[in-house]
Amino acid sequence: MKKLVLLIIVLVQVCAASGQGKNSRIPNLRSFDERPLHFGFLIGINTMDFRVYNTGKAIDEQGNMMYGDVLTLTPGLNIGIVSSYKLTRDLNLRFLPGISFGQRNLTYNVYDREGNFIEQKEPIKIKSTFLEFPLLLKYNAFRMHNAKPYLVGGFNTRYDLAKNRQDRLLLTSLDGYVEFGAGFDFYLTYFRLSVEAKASIGLANILNPDGTGEPGDEPYTKALDKLKSRIFCLTFYFE
């Protein structure tokens, strides 16, 4: 993953350097924003997280309680294609189907009925491979020579291709997300490069209260009331 991040940074720097020609005062791609429809591709880095709602109830006859949380974030990868349609001078409708890979490590701490810490369970590694179908609106600010800031927001439907029966938990595969973010467009010699930071907030409770049905797994589900997904992305668009 570190090599991938380094590769993206080097690629961005090379692209930016290629956009600086002798006539740097002349804007690049002057008619780009006049096109009604254009395409491209994206590559990005994500971190997947859970908003964890604990029940605070006893999980055994001794009155012990267990609380789950995501203590560390693990970087993942997302790739996709870009279809952008110009609605007005400042507004574009963007459809960005793709696939993303990531992992969330859900850790449980166990306490007795007096609130004293007993132990920390081995984290549950929840790996996800999402098919994504985001439909977003992009609001463009005024172009400043070869750069332009923008805001983006909309809705994303994600389907997890990974098995829904995770280790010790049972999760649902389909979820809807509200997405919002901001970025910059950079107009280079031959294409437009965009750098965007975006947050995705899951709307559904993806925890299945029935659990896995396996002996010994009941406390991991009983300790939780809800699990809601959150994903943060840094994405590079090439259009």
C-alpha positions in Angstrom: 0.0 0.0 0.0 2.9 2.4 0.8 4.3 1.7 -2.7 0.9 2.4 -4.2 0.7 5.8 -2.4 4.2 6.7 -3.5 3.3 5.7 -7.1 0.2 7.9 -7.1 2.2 10.9 -5.7 4.9 10.5 -8.3 2.3 10.2 -11.1 0.6 13.4 -10.0 3.9 15.2 -9.8 4.9 14.0 -13.3 1.5 15.0 -14.7 1.7 18.4 -13.1 5.2 19.0 -14.5 4.0 18.0 -18.0 1.3 20.6 -17.8 3.9 23.4 -17.4 5.0 24.4 -20.9 6.7 27.4 -22.3 3.4 29.2 -22.7 2.4 28.7 -19.1 0.3 31.9 -19.2 -2.1 30.3 -21.7 -4.8 28.2 -20.1 -4.7 24.5 -20.9 -7.8 22.7 -22.2 -9.8 25.9 -22.6 -12.8 24.2 -24.2 -12.8 21.2 -21.8 -15.7 22.5 -19.6 -17.9 23.2 -22.7 -18.2 19.5 -23.5 -21.6 18.1 -22.7 -20.3 14.6 -21.9 -16.8 13.3 -21.0 -15.3 10.2 -19.6 -12.3 9.0 -17.6 -11.1 6.8 -14.8 -10.3 7.1 -11.1 -7.9 5.5 -8.6 -7.9 6.3 -4.9 -7.1 5.3 -1.3 -9.8 4.6 1.3 -10.1 3.9 5.0 -13.2 2.0 6.1 -14.7 2.4 9.6 -17.7 1.5 11.7 -19.9 3.7 13.9 -20.4 1.2 16.7 -23.5 1.2 18.9 -23.0 -1.0 21.9 -25.9 -2.4 24.0 -24.1 -2.2 27.3 -25.8 -5.4 28.4 -24.4 -8.4 30.1 -23.1 -11.1 27.8 -22.9 -14.0 30.3 -24.2 -15.2 33.7 -21.4 -13.4 35.5 -22.6 -10.0 34.3 -19.6 -9.3 32.2 -20.0 -6.7 29.4 -18.3 -6.4 26.1 -17.8 -3.2 24.1 -16.7 -3.1 20.4 -14.9 -0.4 18.6 -12.6 0.2 15.5 -9.3 1.3 17.1 -7.1 1.5 14.0 -7.8 2.3 10.4 -6.4 0.2 7.5 -5.9 1.7 4.1 -7.6 0.2 1.1 -7.9 0.8 -2.7 -10.7 2.0 -5.0 -10.8 2.1 -8.8 -13.6 3.0 -11.2 -14.6 4.8 -14.4 -16.0 8.3 -14.8 -19.0 9.5 -16.8 -19.8 13.2 -16.4 -22.7 15.1 -17.9 -23.0 18.9 -18.0 -26.3 20.0 -16.6 -25.5 23.8 -16.4 -22.4 25.9 -16.5 -21.6 25.2 -12.9 -23.3 21.8 -12.3 -22.4 18.3 -13.5 -24.1 15.0 -13.0 -21.4 12.2 -12.4 -21.8 8.5 -12.5 -18.7 6.7 -11.1 -19.2 2.9 -11.0 -16.3 1.0 -9.6 -14.9 -1.5 -7.1 -13.2 -0.9 -3.7 -11.2 -3.1 -1.4 -10.8 -2.5 2.3 -10.7 -3.9 5.8 -12.1 -3.0 9.3 -10.7 -4.4 12.5 -13.4 -4.6 15.1 -11.9 -4.9 18.6 -13.8 -6.0 21.8 -12.9 -5.0 25.4 -14.5 -7.1 28.2 -15.4 -5.5 31.6 -17.0 -7.0 34.7 -20.2 -5.7 36.3 -18.2 -3.2 38.4 -16.6 -1.7 35.2 -13.2 -3.2 35.7 -11.3 -4.2 32.6 -10.8 -7.9 32.1 -9.4 -8.5 28.7 -9.2 -7.4 25.0 -10.4 -9.9 22.4 -8.5 -10.6 19.3 -9.8 -8.1 16.6 -12.3 -9.4 14.1 -10.9 -8.7 10.6 -13.8 -7.7 8.4 -12.7 -7.6 4.8 -14.9 -6.0 2.1 -15.0 -5.9 -1.7 -17.6 -3.4 -2.7 -19.3 -2.9 -6.0 -20.1 0.8 -6.1 -22.6 2.8 -8.0 -22.4 6.5 -6.9 -24.5 9.1 -8.6 -23.2 12.6 -7.6 -23.7 16.3 -8.3 -20.6 18.3 -8.8 -20.8 22.1 -8.2 -17.9 24.0 -9.9 -16.5 27.3 -8.7 -14.8 29.8 -11.1 -11.8 28.5 -12.9 -8.5 30.1 -11.8 -6.2 29.8 -14.8 -5.4 26.0 -14.8 -7.1 25.1 -11.5 -10.7 25.1 -10.2 -12.2 24.1 -6.8 -15.4 22.2 -6.5 -17.9 20.6 -4.1 -19.5 17.2 -4.6 -22.4 15.4 -3.0 -24.9 12.6 -3.7 -25.8 9.0 -3.1 -23.9 5.7 -3.4 -25.2 2.2 -3.4 -22.6 -0.4 -2.4 -22.8 -4.2 -2.5 -20.2 -6.3 -0.6 -19.0 -9.2 -2.6 -17.1 -10.7 0.3 -19.0 -13.4 2.3 -21.6 -11.9 4.6 -20.8 -14.5 7.2 -17.7 -12.8 8.8 -15.7 -14.4 11.6 -18.0 -14.3 14.7 -20.5 -11.8 13.2 -23.1 -11.9 10.5 -23.4 -8.7 8.3 -25.6 -7.7 5.5 -24.1 -7.0 2.0 -26.2 -4.1 0.7 -26.1 -0.5 2.0 -26.8 3.0 0.8 -24.5 5.9 1.5 -24.8 9.7 1.6 -21.6 11.2 0.2 -20.1 14.7 0.3 -16.7 16.1 -0.3 -14.5 18.7 -2.1 -11.7 18.8 -4.5 -9.6 20.7 -7.1 -9.5 20.3 -10.9 -6.1 20.8 -12.5 -6.0 21.4 -16.2 -2.9 19.8 -17.7 -1.7 19.7 -21.3 -3.6 16.6 -22.4 -6.1 15.9 -19.7 -7.7 17.1 -16.5 -6.5 15.8 -13.1 -8.7 16.1 -10.1 -7.8 15.5 -6.5 -10.8 14.9 -4.2 -11.4 14.1 -0.5 -14.8 12.6 0.2 -16.8 11.0 3.1 -19.4 8.3 2.8 -21.9 7.8 5.6 -23.8 4.5 5.6 -27.6 4.7 6.3 -28.5 1.2 7.2 -27.7 -1.0 10.2 -25.6 -3.8 8.6 -25.5 -6.0 11.7 -27.7 -9.1 11.4 -29.1 -9.6 15.0 -29.5 -13.4 14.3 -25.8 -13.9 14.5 -23.8 -16.6 12.9 -25.4 -19.5 14.8 -22.0 -20.9 15.7 -21.3 -21.9 19.4 -19.4 -19.2 21.2 -20.3 -16.4 18.7 -23.4 -15.1 20.5 -21.6 -12.6 22.8 -20.1 -10.7 19.8 -23.6 -10.0 18.4 -25.3 -9.6 21.8 -22.8 -6.8 22.7 -23.8 -4.7 19.7 -27.0 -2.8 19.0 -26.1 -1.5 15.5 -23.2 -1.2 13.1 -23.1 1.6 10.6 -20.5 1.9 7.9 -18.3 5.0 7.3 -15.8 5.3 4.5 -13.3 8.1 3.7 -11.6 8.4 0.3 -8.8 10.4 -1.3 -9.4 10.0 -5.0 -7.5 11.0 -8.2 -9.5 11.5 -11.4 -8.1 11.4 -14.9 -10.5 12.8 -17.5 
